Amino acid sequence: LIEAIGEEIDAVLEPVLSRAVIKRGKQGPMFLKLGSDEIEYDAKFQLYLQSKLPNPEFRPEVSAQCTVVNFIVTPEGLEEQILAMVVNCEKPQLEEEKQTLVRQQNEFKVVLSRLEDTLLSQLSDADPATILDNLPLIEGLEKTKQTSREIAVQVTEAQRTEVEINHSRELYRPVAAEGSMLFFLVNQLCVVQHMYQYSLDAFLSFLQKAIDRTQATDDVNERVQRLIASARMTVFRWVNRGLFEDHKLIFCCMLAFRLLQLGQLAEDFSVAHLQFLLRGPSVAAFGENPLADWLPNQAWAMVLKLNELEGFEVFGQNMERDAPNRFRDWIQELAPEDVKLPLDWKSLDQKYFQKLLVIRCLRPDRMATALGRWIRYALPNGKEYIDCDASLSFYKVLCSSYEDSTNVTPFFFILSPGADPVKEVEALGKATIQLQANANYHNVAMGQGQDEIAMQKLELGHKEGHWVMLQNIHLMPRWCGELERKLDAFAAENSHPNFRLFLSADPSNGIPIGVLERSIKLTNEPPQGLLANLRRSFALFSREDFEERDSKIKSILFALCHFHSLMLERKKFGPLGYNMKYPFSNGDLRDSASVLYNYLEGHTAVKIPWEDLRYIFGEIMYGGHIVDDWDRRMCQKYLQYFMKDELLDEIDMIPYAEGKLSWASPQPSGHERYLEHIETMPPESPLFFGMHPNAEINFRTAQCEKVFGLLVSLTGGGGGGDGEGDGDSMSPMALAQMICDEILEEINEKRFPTDDVGRSMSDEEKGPYQFVFLQECVYMNGLLYEMVKGLQELQLGFKGELTMSEVMEDMAKCLYSEKLPMWW
C-alpha cells in the first residue's frame, strides 16, 4: 500500500503498473526490473495506491493499467454511519441490540451455507443404488431441515425485533441527514482554496462534541431539533474560523441555499430562481432601453430575463410604464435592500429570496449586504452564523479552539498580511502550562537549515509534553511531506497528553493535504465591515483592564478603535481608499494603546498632549507602514478630527460627513455601555470614511461577481437531479452535454472560403479593407477549428470513449456556467 500519491506517479513504478514481468524458462522464476535492479516477482503480489486528492487527473494509461476505485464516502453511506453514532450516544442499548441482530443474521447465513455445502457433498459422494439406505445422509438431511426450521423461526423473530429497533432509530434520522449534508458541504470548500481541507475523522469528532454539548431533554423530537442546531453551529464555527473573510459569506450562502433546497426554510424553493440568482443571466439582444436615463443597459437586459420567471411576468412593464419614477427613487436609495419596492412588489419583503433577484438585476453592488440580511432572518438563529465570533478577539477564539484540540490535532494558522499569532499563542501558554521559552515551549522559524532543528524540537515536545511552534512552513514544501509522516508516527506512538503543535503558513499548494486535514485551522484577518471591525478592535481590550482606566483614556481608546477600523476598512475601496496596500494589524492598535497608557497614566496636567499622540499614532505606529504622501496626509486628517478636546465631551464619529450621517461618541462609562453603543452604529456607508456614497459601487459590484462566480463553481449552477426535460431539472453535466451538442450542430460545417474569395478578386480589387477582411476570416476559421475540435473531444468524453482530461472538465464547467472557455 502506497499512500498519498499525487497526480503524477513516480516513473520507477511504471514496470509494476504495466506488469513488465520477465520469465526465465518454462518453470523458472519471474523477475521485474525496478530501476537498474532485477527483483524476483511473485504471482500473488498486489499493489494498492491511495490518493488524498479530491478529484485527481491521472494519465489515461494509468486508468488502463489500474483498477481505479472512487473510495469517497457516499451521502447515504455517511448518513447510516452518523445514524449509528448518534443512536449509540442517545440509546446505546438500542444500537447494541441492532449490532447483535446484524451479527446473528450473518451467523445464520453462514450456518445455512455450511449445512448446504455438507449436504451437497454427501449427496455427490453417495452411491445412487444404496442412497435410501444411507443412514448418515438421511440423518444429515433431517438435521439440516430441523436447523433450517429453527433458524427460520429465529429469523422471523429477529425481523420483528429489527422493525421495532429501526422505528426507534429512525427518529434520529434527521440528525444523520443533517450531518451528512454538512460534511459534503464542507468537503466542497477545497475548490475555493487548497488550504480548506477537512477529513471525515475530524468532522466526526466535532459532531461527537456537538452531541455531547447538546442540552438534555426527555422529548425525543425536541432532542432531535436541539441536536441538529448544535451540530450545525458546532461544525459551522469550526470551519468558519479557518476561512478568509472573503469566503465566509460564500460558506454561509452554501449552507443557506442547501437548507432552502431541502425545504428546511420558510420560503419555497425554485430551481429557476436559484439559477437566476447565481448566474445573473440577461437577454442576448433587445431593442432600445426605455429607461436609459437612469437604468444601465445591462440592468434592463437582466430585467427582461427576469420577466421570463414565474411571478415576475409584469415586473418590466411595471418599471417601464406604471411607476418608473418610484423605481428610480428605489434604485437610488443608499440601502435599497432595506427599503420596500414600489407597487405590489412591496410584498417581496415577506419573500426576501425573491427580492434578491430584483436586487441582483438593479443593484448588484448591494448583493453582499442583501445576502447577509436574508441569511440573518431566513436561517434559524441566522445572526449567529453571520456574526460568528465577530465580537471575540483572536485570543479568545484561540482559547475556545484550544478546548477542542488534542495531542494529535495541530493548530494551523493560515497567514494573511500583517497577521502574527505568536503573541496570542504565548499568552495562551502562560495561562495554561506556565509557558517558558526553550523550557516547555519551542518556537522555530522555518527556513534553510531549520528542518533538523524542527525535528529535534518535535521529538522533544512529543516525549516531554512541550508546545512547539513551527512558523512559515510553506517555505519548505518538500520537508512538509516529512512532517506529515512524523505526525503519523506520533499518532501511532500516542504522544504526551500535553504536547501541542502550532503551525503557520501562507496559502500554498505545497502543504500536504494530510497535514491540513488533521489540523484545527485558524485565520487572523480583520473582519469585513466597519461594525465587525469595531467589535473585534474593542474586544482586544479586556473588560477588567478597561474598567480600571481613567474616563479620558476610555474616550480616547474608543476613538482609537474606531480610527483603526476606518484604516482597515479603507482597503476595500482599492485605489480610492489608498494609493498602496498597507498591512495594518491588531498589533498597531495594541501598541498605540500601550503608548496612550504610558502617556496619560498618572498624567497630572489638565491639557492632554494631543499633538504628541497624533504624531506617534500617525507618523510612527500607523505612519510607519505608509510610504505614500497622500495616504499619510489622509491618516493625519483622520487623527486631527478625532484627537482633540471635543472628543472628551461628545463628537460625531463620522468624520467630514457634513451632516448627511451622524453617530455621536459615547459618554465615558462602563465596558458594557460601550458595547451597547457599538451596536447602535448606523448601516455602513462610504460617508463613514468621508467619501462620496457612490465610492463603493465598483468594489461591491466586483465582490458580487466574485461571490456568485465561486458559488456557481461550487453548486454546479444550481441544477437539480438527473431528470430530463428543461434545463431547470438537469444535472450540470447533462446541461453541459446539451449545450455542447447545440453549439457543435450550429458551427460544425461553418467555414469561411478565404482561398476562393482571395482568388476571385483581382489585384486591383485588393485594398487595405479587403486584406483585413481576409485576415479576420482566417482568424475566425482558426477559432472555429479549435471550438469544433474541443467540443468533439468533449462529446467523446461524455460518451465514455475518451478519458475526461482537466481541459475537458474546465470546458464542461464553462458551458453549464454559461461562461466563455478561456482558449476560445
C-alpha positions in Angstrom: 0.0 0.0 0.0 1.5 3.3 -1.1 -0.4 6.3 0.4 -0.9 9.9 -0.5 0.3 9.8 -4.2 -0.1 12.8 -6.4 -1.5 13.0 -10.0 1.9 12.1 -11.4 3.0 8.6 -10.3 6.8 8.0 -9.9 8.3 6.6 -13.1 10.1 3.9 -11.1 6.7 2.2 -10.6 6.0 2.1 -14.4 7.2 -1.5 -14.8 5.0 -2.6 -11.9 1.9 -0.9 -13.3 2.5 -2.2 -16.8 3.3 -5.7 -15.4 6.5 -5.9 -17.4 7.4 -9.3 -15.9 10.3 -11.3 -17.3 10.1 -15.1 -17.1 13.3 -17.3 -17.1 12.5 -20.6 -18.6 9.2 -22.5 -18.6 9.1 -23.2 -14.9 11.7 -20.6 -13.9 11.2 -17.7 -11.6 9.7 -14.3 -12.7 11.6 -11.1 -12.4 10.7 -7.4 -12.6 13.1 -4.6 -13.4 13.0 -1.7 -11.0 15.5 0.9 -12.0 18.8 -0.9 -12.6 17.9 -3.9 -10.4 16.1 -7.1 -11.2 13.7 -8.2 -8.4 12.1 -11.6 -8.1 8.3 -11.3 -8.8 5.6 -13.4 -7.0 2.4 -14.0 -8.9 0.4 -13.3 -5.7 1.9 -9.8 -5.4 -0.7 -7.0 -5.2 -0.2 -3.2 -5.2 -2.6 -0.6 -3.8 -2.1 3.1 -4.5 -4.0 5.6 -2.5 -4.5 9.3 -3.2 -6.0 12.0 -0.9 -6.7 14.3 -3.8 -10.4 15.1 -4.2 -10.6 14.8 -8.0 -7.2 13.6 -9.3 -6.5 13.7 -13.1 -4.4 10.6 -13.8 -2.9 9.9 -17.2 -5.1 7.8 -19.4 -2.6 4.9 -19.3 -2.8 4.8 -15.5 -6.6 4.3 -15.8 -6.0 1.5 -18.3 -3.3 -0.2 -16.2 -5.0 0.1 -12.8 -8.5 -0.5 -11.4 -9.5 3.0 -10.3 -11.9 2.9 -7.4 -13.7 6.0 -6.0 -13.4 5.3 -2.3 -15.0 8.5 -1.1 -18.0 8.0 1.2 -21.4 8.4 -0.3 -24.1 10.7 1.3 -26.3 7.6 2.0 -23.4 5.6 3.5 -22.3 8.5 5.7 -25.9 9.1 6.8 -26.1 5.5 8.0 -22.7 5.8 9.7 -23.7 9.0 11.5 -27.1 7.5 12.5 -25.3 4.6 14.2 -23.1 7.1 16.0 -26.0 9.3 17.2 -28.1 6.3 18.3 -25.1 4.8 20.1 -24.8 8.1 22.1 -28.5 8.6 22.7 -29.7 5.0 23.0 -26.7 2.7 23.4 -28.8 -0.3 24.3 -30.8 0.1 21.1 -27.7 0.3 18.9 -26.1 -2.7 20.7 -29.3 -4.7 20.0 -29.1 -3.6 16.4 -25.5 -4.7 16.1 -26.3 -8.1 17.8 -29.1 -8.7 15.3 -26.9 -7.9 12.3 -24.3 -10.3 13.7 -26.9 -13.1 14.3 -28.3 -12.7 10.8 -24.8 -13.1 9.3 -24.1 -16.1 11.6 -27.4 -17.7 10.4 -26.4 -17.3 6.8 -23.0 -18.9 7.5 -24.6 -21.9 9.3 -27.1 -22.5 6.5 -24.4 -22.2 3.8 -22.2 -24.7 5.7 -25.1 -27.2 6.1 -26.0 -26.9 2.4 -22.4 -27.4 1.4 -22.1 -30.5 3.7 -25.4 -32.0 2.4 -24.4 -31.4 -1.3 -21.0 -33.0 -0.6 -22.7 -36.1 1.0 -25.2 -36.4 -1.9 -22.4 -36.2 -4.5 -20.4 -38.9 -2.7 -23.4 -41.2 -2.1 -24.0 -44.4 -4.2 -27.3 -44.0 -6.1 -28.1 -47.7 -5.6 -28.0 -47.5 -1.8 -29.0 -43.9 -1.3 -32.2 -44.8 0.5 -30.2 -47.0 3.0 -27.6 -44.3 3.6 -28.4 -43.5 7.3 -25.7 -40.8 7.8 -27.1 -39.0 4.7 -30.7 -39.3 5.9 -29.8 -38.1 9.4 -27.8 -35.2 7.9 -30.8 -34.2 5.8 -33.1 -34.3 8.8 -30.6 -32.3 10.8 -30.4 -29.7 8.1 -34.2 -29.4 7.8 -34.5 -29.1 11.6 -31.8 -26.5 11.8 -33.3 -24.6 8.9 -36.7 -24.5 10.6 -35.2 -23.3 13.9 -33.3 -20.6 12.0 -36.4 -19.6 10.1 -38.2 -19.1 13.4 -35.3 -17.1 14.8 -35.1 -15.0 11.6 -38.8 -14.2 11.8 -38.4 -13.1 15.4 -35.3 -11.1 14.6 -37.0 -9.4 11.7 -39.9 -8.4 14.0 -37.4 -7.0 16.6 -35.5 -5.3 13.8 -38.6 -3.4 12.7 -39.1 -2.2 16.2 -35.5 -1.1 16.6 -35.4 0.6 13.2 -38.6 2.5 14.1 -36.9 3.9 17.2 -33.6 4.6 15.3 -35.4 6.4 12.5 -36.5 9.1 15.0 -32.8 10.3 14.9 -32.6 10.1 11.0 -32.9 13.9 10.6 -29.7 14.4 12.7 -27.9 11.9 10.5 -29.2 13.6 7.3 -28.0 17.0 8.7 -24.6 15.6 9.4 -24.2 14.0 6.0 -25.3 17.2 4.3 -22.8 19.3 6.4 -19.8 17.1 5.6 -20.4 17.2 1.8 -20.9 21.0 2.0 -17.6 21.4 3.9 -15.9 19.0 1.5 -16.6 21.3 -1.4 -14.6 24.2 0.1 -11.2 22.9 -1.3 -12.4 24.1 -4.7 -12.3 27.7 -3.3 -8.8 27.4 -1.6 -6.4 24.5 -1.3 -6.0 25.2 2.4 -9.6 24.3 3.2 -9.1 20.5 3.6 -11.2 18.6 6.2 -11.1 14.9 6.9 -14.0 12.7 7.8 -12.4 11.7 11.1 -12.1 15.4 12.2 -15.6 16.1 11.1 -17.0 13.1 13.1 -15.0 14.2 16.2 -16.6 17.6 16.1 -20.0 16.1 15.5 -19.5 14.0 18.6 -18.6 17.1 20.6 -21.8 18.7 19.4 -23.8 15.7 20.6 -22.1 15.8 24.0 -22.7 19.6 24.4 -26.4 19.4 23.5 -28.8 20.2 26.3 -30.7 17.1 27.5 -34.5 16.7 27.3 -36.9 13.7 27.6 -38.9 14.7 24.5 -37.2 12.9 21.6 -38.5 15.3 18.9 -37.2 18.3 20.8 -33.9 16.5 21.5 -33.5 15.9 17.7 -34.1 19.5 16.9 -31.5 20.5 19.5 -29.0 18.0 18.2 -29.5 19.4 14.6 -29.0 23.0 15.8 -25.9 22.1 17.9 -24.3 20.0 15.1 -24.9 22.8 12.5 -23.5 25.5 14.7 -20.5 23.5 16.0 -19.4 22.4 12.5 -20.1 25.9 11.1 -17.9 27.6 13.8 -15.1 25.0 13.4 -14.9 25.6 9.6 -15.7 29.3 9.7 -12.7 30.1 12.0 -10.3 28.8 9.3 -11.8 30.7 6.4 -10.6 34.0 5.0 -13.1 36.9 5.3 -13.8 36.9 1.6 -15.0 33.3 1.8 -17.1 33.4 5.0 -20.2 34.8 3.2 -19.8 32.1 0.5 -19.9 29.4 3.1 -23.0 31.0 4.7 -24.7 31.1 1.3 -23.8 27.5 0.6 -25.4 26.4 3.8 -28.5 28.7 3.3 -29.0 27.6 -0.3 -28.7 23.9 0.7 -31.3 24.2 3.5 -33.6 26.1 1.1 -33.3 23.2 -1.4 -34.1 20.7 1.3 -37.2 22.7 2.3 -36.0 23.5 5.8 -36.5 27.3 5.4 -39.8 29.2 5.5 -39.6 30.2 1.8 -40.5 27.9 -1.1 -37.6 26.7 -3.3 -37.5 27.1 -7.0 -34.5 25.9 -9.1 -35.2 28.6 -11.7 -35.0 31.3 -9.1 -31.8 30.0 -7.6 -30.2 29.6 -11.1 -31.1 33.2 -11.9 -29.6 34.5 -8.7 -26.4 32.6 -9.2 -25.8 33.3 -12.9 -27.4 36.7 -13.3 -28.4 36.0 -16.9 -29.6 38.6 -19.4 -31.3 38.5 -22.8 -28.9 38.3 -25.7 -30.4 41.1 -27.7 -33.1 43.7 -27.1 -34.3 47.0 -28.7 -34.0 50.4 -27.1 -33.7 50.7 -23.4 -36.8 52.8 -22.4 -35.3 53.8 -19.1 -31.8 54.7 -20.4 -31.8 58.0 -18.5 -31.3 56.2 -15.1 -31.0 52.4 -15.7 -27.9 50.8 -17.4 -28.5 48.7 -20.4 -27.1 45.6 -18.6 -29.7 46.0 -15.8 -32.5 46.4 -18.3 -31.4 43.2 -20.2 -31.5 41.3 -16.9 -35.0 42.7 -16.1 -36.2 41.4 -19.4 -34.8 37.9 -18.5 -36.4 38.2 -15.1 -39.8 38.7 -16.8 -39.5 35.1 -18.0 -39.6 33.7 -14.4 -42.9 32.7 -12.8 -44.2 35.5 -10.7 -42.2 38.3 -12.4 -44.1 38.4 -15.7 -45.1 42.1 -15.4 -42.1 43.4 -13.5 -40.6 45.0 -16.5 -43.9 46.5 -17.6 -44.4 48.0 -14.0 -40.9 49.6 -14.2 -41.4 51.0 -17.7 -45.0 52.2 -17.7 -46.6 52.1 -14.3 -44.2 53.6 -11.8 -40.8 54.5 -13.4 -40.1 57.4 -11.0 -40.8 55.3 -7.9 -38.5 52.6 -9.2 -35.8 55.2 -9.9 -36.1 56.5 -6.4 -35.8 53.0 -5.0 -32.7 52.3 -7.1 -31.1 55.5 -5.9 -31.5 54.6 -2.2 -28.3 54.2 -0.2 -29.5 50.8 1.1 -32.3 49.6 -1.2 -32.3 46.1 0.4 -33.9 47.7 3.5 -36.5 49.7 1.5 -39.8 48.3 0.2 -40.2 48.0 -3.6 -42.9 50.1 -5.3 -46.4 48.9 -6.1 -47.4 45.4 -5.2 -43.8 44.3 -5.3 -43.5 45.6 -1.7 -44.9 42.1 -0.7 -41.5 40.7 -1.7 -40.2 41.7 1.8 -42.1 38.7 3.0 -40.4 36.5 0.3 -37.0 38.1 0.6 -35.3 35.5 -1.5 -37.3 36.7 -4.5 -36.4 40.3 -3.6 -32.8 39.2 -4.0 -33.5 38.5 -7.7 -34.6 42.1 -8.2 -31.6 43.5 -6.3 -29.4 41.2 -8.5 -30.8 42.9 -11.6 -31.0 46.5 -10.4 -28.4 47.0 -7.7 -25.7 44.2 -7.9 -23.4 46.3 -5.7 -25.8 45.7 -2.7 -26.0 41.9 -3.2 -23.4 41.0 -0.5 -25.3 43.1 2.1 -28.7 41.8 0.9 -27.5 38.1 1.1 -26.3 38.8 4.7 -29.6 40.2 5.6 -31.5 37.3 4.0 -29.3 34.7 5.8 -29.7 36.6 9.1 -33.5 36.3 9.0 -34.1 33.2 6.9 -31.8 30.8 8.8 -32.8 29.6 12.3 -30.5 31.8 14.6 -29.1 33.3 11.4 -27.5 36.2 13.3 -25.2 33.7 15.0 -23.9 32.5 11.6 -23.4 35.9 10.0 -21.8 37.4 13.2 -19.9 34.2 14.2 -17.1 35.1 16.6 -17.4 38.8 15.4 -17.3 40.1 19.0 -14.4 37.9 20.1 -10.7 38.8 20.0 -8.3 36.4 18.3 -7.0 35.4 21.7 -10.5 34.3 22.8 -11.0 32.4 19.5 -7.7 30.6 20.1 -8.7 29.8 23.7 -12.1 28.4 22.5 -10.3 26.3 19.8 -7.8 25.1 22.4 -10.6 23.3 24.2 -11.2 21.2 21.0 -7.6 20.3 20.5 -5.7 17.1 21.4 -2.1 16.0 21.4 -2.6 14.6 17.8 -4.5 17.7 16.4 -2.2 20.5 15.4 -3.2 24.1 15.1 -2.7 25.6 11.7 -2.7 29.4 11.3 -3.3 30.4 7.7 -1.5 33.7 7.5 -2.6 36.9 5.8 -0.7 40.2 5.5 0.1 41.7 8.9 -1.1 38.6 10.9 1.2 37.2 13.6 -0.3 34.7 16.0 2.8 34.2 18.1 1.8 36.6 20.9 -1.6 35.0 21.3 -0.1 31.5 21.4 2.4 32.6 24.1 -0.3 34.3 26.1 -2.4 31.1 26.0 0.6 29.1 27.0 1.3 31.3 30.1 -2.4 30.9 31.1 -2.4 27.1 30.7 1.0 25.5 31.1 3.1 28.3 32.7 4.9 28.6 29.4 8.6 29.3 29.4 10.6 29.7 26.2 13.1 26.9 25.5 11.9 25.1 28.6 8.4 23.8 27.6 7.9 26.0 24.5 9.9 26.0 21.3 9.5 28.4 18.5 11.2 27.7 15.2 11.0 30.0 12.2 11.4 27.6 9.2 13.9 28.3 6.5 17.2 26.8 5.1 18.8 24.5 7.7 16.0 24.7 10.2 14.5 21.3 9.3 16.8 19.3 11.6 16.2 21.7 14.5 12.4 21.5 13.9 12.5 17.7 14.0 14.6 17.7 17.2 12.1 20.0 18.9 9.1 17.9 17.7 10.7 14.8 19.2 11.3 16.6 22.5 7.8 18.0 22.6 6.3 14.7 21.7 8.0 12.9 24.6 8.0 15.6 27.2 4.7 17.3 26.5 6.0 20.6 25.4 4.5 23.1 23.0 6.2 23.5 19.6 5.5 26.3 17.1 6.8 26.0 13.5 6.4 29.2 11.6 6.2 29.7 7.8 6.3 26.0 6.9 5.3 26.9 3.3 8.9 27.9 2.7 9.9 24.3 2.9 7.3 22.3 0.9 9.4 19.2 0.4 10.1 19.0 4.2 6.3 19.2 4.8 6.0 15.6 3.5 8.4 14.5 6.2 6.4 16.5 8.7 3.2 14.6 7.7 5.0 11.2 8.2 6.3 12.3 11.5 2.8 13.3 12.7 1.5 9.9 11.6 4.2 8.3 13.7 3.4 10.4 16.7 -0.3 9.5 16.4 0.6 5.8 16.3 3.0 6.1 19.3 0.5 8.2 21.3 2.2 11.5 22.2 2.4 13.0 25.7 -1.1 14.4 26.6 0.3 18.0 27.0 2.0 18.0 23.6 0.7 20.7 21.3 1.9 21.6 17.8 1.3 25.0 16.2 1.9 25.5 12.5 1.7 28.7 10.4 1.9 29.2 6.7 0.8 31.4 3.8 -1.7 29.8 1.5 0.3 27.3 -0.6 -0.5 24.3 -2.7 2.8 22.7 -1.4 1.2 22.0 2.0 0.3 18.3 2.1 -3.4 17.5 2.4 -2.8 15.1 5.2 -1.3 17.9 7.4 -4.3 20.3 6.6 -7.0 17.6 7.2 -5.9 16.8 10.7 -5.4 20.4 11.9 -7.7 23.0 13.5 -7.4 25.8 11.0 -7.5 29.5 12.2 -7.2 32.8 10.3 -6.5 36.1 11.9 -7.8 38.6 9.3 -9.7 41.8 10.1 -13.4 41.0 9.7 -15.4 42.5 6.8 -17.5 45.6 7.6 -16.9 48.6 9.8 -19.2 47.3 12.6 -17.5 43.9 12.8 -14.0 45.6 12.8 -15.0 47.9 15.6 -16.3 44.9 17.6 -13.1 43.0 17.1 -10.9 46.0 17.8 -12.7 46.8 21.1 -12.6 43.1 22.1 -8.8 43.4 22.0 -9.0 45.0 25.5 -10.3 43.0 28.4 -13.2 44.2 30.5 -11.2 44.3 33.7 -8.4 46.3 32.2 -10.8 48.8 30.6 -12.8 49.4 33.7 -9.7 50.4 35.6 -8.8 53.2 33.2 -9.5 56.9 33.6 -12.5 58.3 31.7 -10.3 60.3 29.4 -8.4 57.2 28.4 -11.7 55.4 27.8 -12.9 58.1 25.4 -9.5 58.2 23.5 -9.3 54.4 23.4 -12.7 54.1 21.9 -11.8 56.7 19.2 -8.6 54.9 18.6 -10.5 51.6 18.0 -12.8 53.5 15.6 -9.8 55.1 13.8 -8.2 51.6 13.5 -11.4 50.2 12.0 -11.5 53.0 9.4 -7.9 52.4 8.4 -8.5 48.7 7.9 -11.8 49.1 6.0 -10.5 51.7 3.6 -8.5 48.9 1.9 -11.7 47.6 0.3 -12.1 50.7 -1.8 -9.0 49.9 -3.8 -7.3 52.9 -5.3 -10.0 55.1 -3.9 -9.0 54.0 -0.4 -5.2 54.0 -0.6 -2.6 54.6 -3.3 -0.8 51.5 -2.0 -1.6 48.4 0.1 -0.6 48.5 3.8 -0.5 45.6 6.3 -2.2 47.3 9.3 -3.0 44.8 12.0 -4.2 44.5 15.6 -0.5 44.9 16.7 -0.7 48.6 15.6 -3.8 49.2 17.8 -2.3 47.3 20.7 1.0 49.2 20.6 -0.9 52.5 20.2 -2.9 51.7 23.3 0.2 51.0 25.2 1.7 54.3 24.3 -1.6 56.0 25.3 -1.5 54.3 28.7 2.2 55.3 29.3 1.5 58.9 28.3 -1.7 59.5 30.3 -1.4 57.2 33.3 -0.6 59.4 36.3 -0.7 62.4 33.9 -1.4 65.4 36.2 -1.5 68.2 33.6 -5.0 69.3 32.6 -4.2 69.6 28.9 -3.8 66.3 27.0 -0.8 66.3 24.7 -2.9 65.8 21.5 0.0 66.9 19.2 2.2 64.2 20.6 -0.4 61.5 20.3 -1.3 62.5 16.8 2.4 62.3 15.8 3.0 58.9 17.5 -0.1 57.3 16.0 0.0 59.0 12.6 3.8 59.1 11.9 5.1 56.1 13.9 2.5 53.4 14.7 0.3 53.6 11.6 2.5 56.0 9.6 5.4 53.6 9.8 3.6 51.4 7.3 2.6 54.3 5.0 5.0 55.3 2.2 2.7 57.4 0.0 2.5 61.1 0.9 -1.2 61.4 0.1 -2.0 58.3 2.2 0.0 59.8 5.1 -1.9 63.1 4.7 -5.3 61.2 4.8 -4.2 59.4 8.0 -3.2 62.7 9.6 -6.6 64.3 8.7 -8.4 61.5 10.5 -6.3 61.9 13.6 -6.8 65.7 13.5 -10.5 65.1 13.5 -10.6 62.5 16.4 -7.7 63.5 18.6 -8.9 66.8 20.1 -10.6 68.1 23.2 -14.1 67.8 21.8 -13.7 64.0 21.9 -13.9 64.1 25.8 -17.3 65.7 25.6 -19.2 64.5 22.6 -18.1 64.3 19.0 -19.6 62.9 15.8 -17.7 59.7 15.0 -18.4 60.1 11.3 -15.7 62.5 10.0 -16.4 65.1 7.4 -19.9 63.8 6.7 -21.3 67.3 6.6 -24.5 66.3 8.5 -25.5 63.6 5.9 -24.9 60.8 8.5 -24.3 61.1 12.2 -23.2 58.9 15.1 -22.2 60.5 18.4 -19.4 59.3 20.5 -20.5 57.7 23.9 -20.1 59.4 27.2 -17.3 57.8 29.4 -18.9 54.9 31.2 -18.5 51.2 31.8 -17.4 48.5 29.4 -21.0 47.2 28.8 -22.2 50.7 27.9 -19.6 50.9 25.1 -20.6 47.5 23.7 -24.2 48.7 23.6 -23.2 51.9 21.8 -21.2 50.0 19.2 -24.4 48.1 18.3 -26.2 51.4 17.6 -23.8 52.2 14.6 -25.8 53.2 11.5 -25.7 51.0 8.4 -22.3 51.2 6.8 -21.8 53.7 4.1 -18.8 55.4 2.4 -19.9 58.5 4.3 -18.2 56.9 7.4 -14.9 57.4 5.6 -15.6 61.0 4.4 -16.2 59.7 0.9 -19.0 60.0 -1.7 -21.8 57.4 -1.4 -21.0 56.1 -4.9 -17.4 55.3 -3.9 -18.4 51.7 -3.0 -20.2 50.8 -6.2 -17.2 49.4 -8.1 -15.7 47.3 -5.4 -19.1 46.0 -4.2 -20.1 45.0 -7.8 -16.8 43.2 -8.2 -17.4 41.5 -4.9 -20.9 40.4 -6.1 -19.5 38.9 -9.3 -16.7 37.1 -7.3 -19.1 35.6 -4.8 -21.6 34.3 -7.4 -18.8 33.1 -9.6 -17.5 30.9 -6.8 -21.0 29.8 -5.8 -21.7 28.7 -9.4 -18.5 26.6 -9.5 -19.4 25.1 -6.1 -23.1 24.3 -6.7 -22.9 23.4 -10.4 -25.1 26.4 -11.3 -27.9 25.4 -9.0 -29.1 22.4 -11.2 -31.2 19.7 -9.6 -31.0 16.0 -10.1 -30.6 13.9 -13.2 -34.1 14.4 -14.5 -34.9 15.0 -18.1 -36.7 17.9 -19.6 -35.8 21.6 -19.4 -32.5 23.0 -18.0 -34.0 23.5 -14.6 -34.1 19.8 -13.8 -30.9 18.7 -15.5 -27.7 17.9 -13.8 -24.7 20.2 -14.6 -23.0 17.7 -16.8 -26.2 16.9 -18.7 -26.7 20.6 -19.2 -23.2 20.9 -20.5 -23.7 18.0 -22.9 -26.9 19.6 -24.2 -25.2 23.0 -24.8 -22.1 21.2 -26.4 -24.4 19.4 -28.9 -26.3 22.6 -29.7 -23.1 24.6 -30.4 -21.5 21.8 -32.4 -24.5 21.4 -34.5 -24.5 25.1 -35.3 -20.8 25.6 -36.1 -19.6 22.1 -37.3 -19.9 22.8 -41.0 -19.3 26.6 -41.0 -16.1 27.8 -42.6 -15.1 31.0 -44.5 -13.8 30.2 -48.0 -10.9 32.6 -47.8 -8.9 30.9 -50.6 -11.9 31.1 -53.0 -12.6 34.7 -52.2 -9.0 35.6 -52.5 -8.7 34.0 -55.9 -11.9 35.6 -57.1 -10.6 39.1 -56.6 -8.1 40.7 -58.9 -5.0 42.6 -57.7 -6.7 45.9 -58.4 -9.7 45.0 -56.2 -7.5 44.0 -53.2 -7.1 47.1 -51.0 -6.4 47.5 -47.2 -10.0 46.7 -46.3 -10.1 43.5 -48.3 -6.8 42.3 -46.8 -8.0 43.0 -43.2 -11.3 41.2 -44.1 -9.5 38.1 -45.4 -7.1 38.2 -42.4 -10.1 38.3 -39.9 -11.7 35.4 -41.8 -8.6 33.3 -41.4 -8.6 34.1 -37.7 -12.2 33.1 -37.4 -11.6 29.8 -39.2 -8.8 29.1 -36.7 -11.2 29.8 -33.8 -13.9 27.6 -35.4 -11.4 24.8 -35.8 -10.4 25.0 -32.1 -14.0 25.1 -31.0 -15.1 22.1 -33.1 -12.1 20.1 -32.0 -12.6 20.8 -28.3 -16.4 20.2 -28.5 -15.9 16.9 -30.4 -13.4 15.7 -27.8 -15.9 16.7 -25.0 -18.6 14.8 -26.8 -16.5 11.6 -26.8 -15.7 12.2 -23.1 -19.4 12.4 -22.3 -19.9 9.1 -24.2 -17.1 7.5 -22.3 -14.9 6.9 -25.4 -12.3 9.3 -24.1 -10.9 9.9 -20.6 -12.0 13.3 -19.3 -9.0 15.5 -19.0 -8.7 18.6 -16.9 -9.1 20.8 -20.0 -12.3 18.9 -21.0 -13.7 19.3 -17.4 -12.9 23.0 -17.5 -14.8 23.4 -20.8 -17.8 21.5 -19.4 -17.9 23.8 -16.4 -17.7 26.8 -18.6 -20.6 25.5 -20.7 -23.0 24.9 -17.9 -21.9 28.1 -16.1 -22.6 30.0 -19.4 -19.1 31.4 -19.5 -16.6 31.6 -22.4 -13.9 29.0 -22.2 -10.5 30.7 -21.8 -9.0 29.3 -25.0 -11.9 30.5 -27.2 
